Amino acid sequence: MQILHSKIYGEDKAGIPLLVFHGLFGMLDNWGSFGKEMGEYFPVHLIDLRNHGKSFHSEEMTHESLSNDILHYMEYHNFQKVNLLGHSLGGKAVMQFAINFPVKVAKLIVVDITPKAYPPHHQGIIKALQSVDFNKVESRKDVEEVLQQYIPQKSVIQFLTKNLYWTDDKTLNWRFNLKTLAEKYSEFVSNAIKFGVFAGDTLFIAGAESNYILPQDEFQIKQQFPNSSIVKIENAGHWVQAENPKDFAEVVKDFIFDQKI
C-alpha cells in the first residue's frame, strides 16, 4: 500500500486534523502559507495527490482511486475522523471520499468545483506541457519560453513551472506524471463523481470571478450534499486561496469553528 506524500503543520495542536488536497498540476507547496496559518489552530496535513508532487506515480487515476488514497492515508496516521478540504481535482477527491466513507468526515470543504462532469478544458495546457523536450531544454527559462508559445497567462506558466525539478542525471523534468494525467484526463475531469449523499456539514467556496460553480449547479450540490452552503470569495478566480488568501482563510476558519458565515 502506497501512502501519499505530505507536509504537516501544527502537529502538536489538539483538534480534528484538516487534510488539504490541491488541484490538477498542483502540489502541496501551493498551500504552504495557508497550512502554516491554519496550523496555529489545529493539525493541518498538506497532501500531494497521486501522480503529483512527491507522491507515487500510478497508471490509475479515477475518483475512486483518489478516494482510496485518502482512506489509506487516514489508516496510516490512525485517524478516525478528519476535516477535509479539496481544491478543484482535490475537491472531486474529497467529495467522493465523503460519499464513500461519511462517518470518517467531520466537515467537508470543497473549493471551486462541483460534483458534476466538466467538459475537457485543459487540452491547451497538456499540449504545452507535452511540447517541452527535456533533452533540449537546459534551464527553467528555456521551459518558460516553450510554454509561452501555447499559454498566454504568465500566472499559469509560473504555476506550472513550480513543478520543475532537477533529476539525478542533471536534467529537468516535471514532478507530476504527465503521461498518466494526459491519458486518463477524461476519467477524472469529464466524469461526475459517483452518485451518493453526504449529509454532514459541507461548505462550497467559489471564486466570484470563476465559472466553475454556476447558479444552476446548486440543485445537484444540494442533492448530494444536502447540509451544504456556498460562499463566494470576492476578487478571486479559480485559484481562490492564492488570489484572496485573507478572506479564504477566514471563511475556512469560521466554518471549522462553527462561526456564522
C-alpha positions in Angstrom: 0.0 0.0 0.0 1.5 3.3 -1.1 0.9 6.4 1.1 0.6 9.9 -0.2 3.4 12.4 0.5 2.5 15.2 2.9 3.8 18.1 5.0 2.3 18.6 8.4 1.8 21.9 10.3 0.5 22.2 13.9 1.2 18.5 14.6 1.3 19.3 18.4 -2.1 21.0 18.3 -5.3 19.5 19.7 -8.4 19.1 17.5 -9.5 17.2 14.4 -6.9 17.3 11.7 -7.5 19.1 8.4 -6.4 17.3 5.3 -5.8 19.6 2.3 -5.7 18.4 -1.3 -4.5 20.6 -4.3 -5.9 20.7 -7.8 -4.7 19.3 -11.2 -1.0 20.0 -11.9 -0.6 21.5 -8.4 1.3 20.3 -5.3 1.1 20.7 -1.6 3.7 23.6 -1.8 0.9 25.7 -3.3 -0.8 25.7 0.0 2.2 26.4 2.3 1.1 29.8 3.6 -2.5 28.5 4.3 -1.1 25.4 6.1 1.2 27.4 8.2 -1.6 29.8 9.2 -4.2 27.1 10.0 -1.6 25.1 11.8 -1.7 27.7 14.6 -5.2 26.3 15.5 -5.2 22.6 14.6 -3.2 20.0 12.8 -3.0 20.6 9.1 -1.8 17.9 6.6 -1.0 19.3 3.1 -1.0 16.3 0.8 0.2 15.6 -2.7 -2.4 13.7 -4.8 -1.1 10.6 -6.6 0.7 11.5 -9.8 1.5 14.9 -8.4 4.3 16.5 -6.3 6.3 13.9 -4.4 3.6 11.3 -4.2 3.8 8.0 -6.0 3.0 7.7 -9.7 0.4 5.3 -11.0 -1.4 4.4 -14.2 -4.7 4.6 -12.4 -6.3 8.0 -12.0 -10.0 7.8 -11.0 -12.2 9.5 -8.4 -12.4 6.1 -6.6 -8.6 5.6 -6.6 -8.2 9.2 -5.2 -10.8 8.4 -2.5 -9.0 5.2 -1.5 -5.7 7.1 -1.3 -7.3 9.3 1.4 -8.5 6.2 3.2 -5.1 4.7 3.2 -3.6 8.0 4.4 -6.0 8.1 7.3 -5.3 4.5 8.2 -1.6 5.1 8.1 -1.9 8.0 10.5 -4.5 6.2 12.6 -7.1 9.0 12.1 -10.7 8.0 12.9 -12.3 11.3 11.7 -10.9 14.3 9.8 -11.9 17.6 8.3 -11.3 17.6 4.5 -10.5 20.4 2.1 -10.0 19.9 -1.6 -9.5 22.4 -4.4 -10.6 21.6 -8.0 -9.4 18.0 -8.7 -8.7 17.7 -4.9 -12.3 18.8 -4.4 -13.5 15.9 -6.5 -11.4 13.5 -4.4 -12.7 14.7 -1.0 -16.4 14.7 -2.3 -16.0 11.1 -3.4 -14.4 10.2 -0.1 -17.1 11.8 1.9 -19.8 9.9 0.0 -17.9 6.6 0.3 -16.9 7.0 3.9 -19.2 9.5 5.6 -18.5 8.5 9.2 -14.9 9.4 8.7 -15.6 13.1 7.8 -16.3 15.7 10.4 -16.6 18.6 8.0 -16.1 18.9 4.2 -14.8 22.0 2.4 -14.9 21.9 -1.4 -13.1 24.8 -3.3 -14.3 26.0 -6.7 -15.6 22.7 -8.1 -18.9 20.7 -8.1 -19.8 17.0 -8.3 -20.7 17.3 -12.0 -18.7 16.2 -15.1 -16.8 19.1 -16.7 -16.1 19.4 -20.4 -12.4 19.0 -21.3 -10.7 22.3 -20.9 -7.1 21.7 -20.2 -6.1 20.5 -23.7 -4.0 23.6 -24.4 -2.1 23.2 -21.1 -1.5 19.5 -21.7 -0.3 20.2 -25.3 2.1 22.9 -23.9 3.5 20.6 -21.3 4.0 17.8 -23.8 5.8 20.1 -26.1 8.7 20.6 -23.7 11.6 18.4 -24.8 13.7 17.8 -21.7 16.6 16.5 -23.9 16.8 20.0 -25.3 15.9 22.5 -22.6 18.7 23.4 -20.2 17.1 25.8 -17.8 13.7 26.9 -16.3 13.8 29.9 -18.6 14.0 27.6 -21.6 10.9 25.7 -20.4 9.1 29.0 -19.8 9.9 30.1 -23.4 8.4 26.8 -24.8 5.2 27.2 -22.6 4.8 30.9 -23.7 4.2 29.7 -27.3 1.0 28.0 -26.1 -0.1 29.7 -22.8 -0.6 33.5 -22.7 -1.2 33.8 -19.0 2.1 34.4 -17.1 0.4 33.3 -13.8 -0.4 29.9 -15.3 3.2 29.4 -16.6 4.5 30.3 -13.1 2.1 27.8 -11.5 3.2 25.0 -13.9 6.9 25.6 -13.7 6.8 25.2 -9.9 6.6 21.5 -10.8 10.1 21.5 -12.4 12.9 19.8 -10.6 16.4 18.5 -11.4 16.7 14.8 -11.8 19.6 12.7 -10.6 21.0 12.7 -14.1 21.1 16.6 -14.1 18.1 17.1 -16.4 14.9 19.0 -15.7 11.6 17.1 -15.5 8.0 17.5 -14.3 7.2 16.3 -10.8 3.7 15.3 -11.9 3.1 12.2 -14.0 2.2 13.9 -17.3 1.8 10.7 -19.2 -1.0 9.3 -16.9 -2.6 12.7 -16.4 -2.9 13.2 -20.2 -4.0 9.7 -20.9 -6.6 9.4 -18.1 -7.8 13.0 -18.2 -11.3 12.1 -19.2 -11.6 9.7 -16.3 -11.2 12.4 -13.6 -12.3 15.6 -15.3 -15.0 14.6 -17.7 -16.7 12.3 -15.2 -19.0 13.3 -12.4 -18.3 11.8 -9.0 -20.2 8.6 -8.2 -23.8 9.5 -7.1 -24.4 9.3 -3.4 -25.2 11.6 -0.4 -23.0 13.1 2.3 -25.3 14.6 4.9 -22.6 16.1 7.0 -21.6 19.8 7.3 -20.3 20.9 3.9 -19.0 24.3 2.6 -18.5 25.0 -1.1 -16.2 28.0 -1.7 -16.4 29.7 -5.1 -14.2 32.3 -6.6 -16.5 35.2 -7.5 -14.7 35.6 -10.8 -14.6 31.9 -11.6 -17.2 29.9 -13.6 -16.6 26.5 -12.0 -19.6 26.8 -9.7 -22.6 28.2 -11.5 -26.1 29.1 -10.1 -27.6 26.1 -12.0 -25.2 23.7 -10.2 -26.8 24.4 -6.8 -29.6 21.8 -7.4 -27.1 18.9 -7.9 -24.9 20.2 -5.0 -27.9 20.1 -2.6 -29.0 16.7 -3.9 -25.7 15.1 -2.9 -24.7 17.5 -0.1 -28.0 18.5 1.5 -26.4 20.2 4.5 -24.2 22.5 2.4 -23.8 26.2 1.8 -22.0 28.1 -0.9 -19.8 31.1 -0.2 -18.3 33.4 -2.9 -14.9 34.9 -2.3 -14.6 38.4 -3.9 -11.6 39.4 -6.0 -10.8 35.7 -6.7 -10.9 33.4 -9.7 -10.4 29.6 -9.7 -7.2 29.8 -7.5 -9.2 31.3 -4.6 -6.7 30.6 -1.9 -3.9 32.3 -3.8 -5.9 35.3 -5.1 -7.6 36.3 -1.9 -5.8 34.3 0.9 -7.1 36.5 3.8 -10.8 36.1 3.1 -10.3 32.5 2.1 -8.6 31.6 5.4 -11.3 33.5 7.4 -14.1 31.6 5.7 -12.4 28.2 6.4 -11.7 29.1 10.0 -15.2 30.3 10.7 -16.7 27.1 9.1 -14.5 24.8 11.1 -15.0 26.6 14.4 -18.8 26.9 13.7 -18.8 30.7 13.4 -21.6 32.1 11.4 -20.6 32.6 7.8 
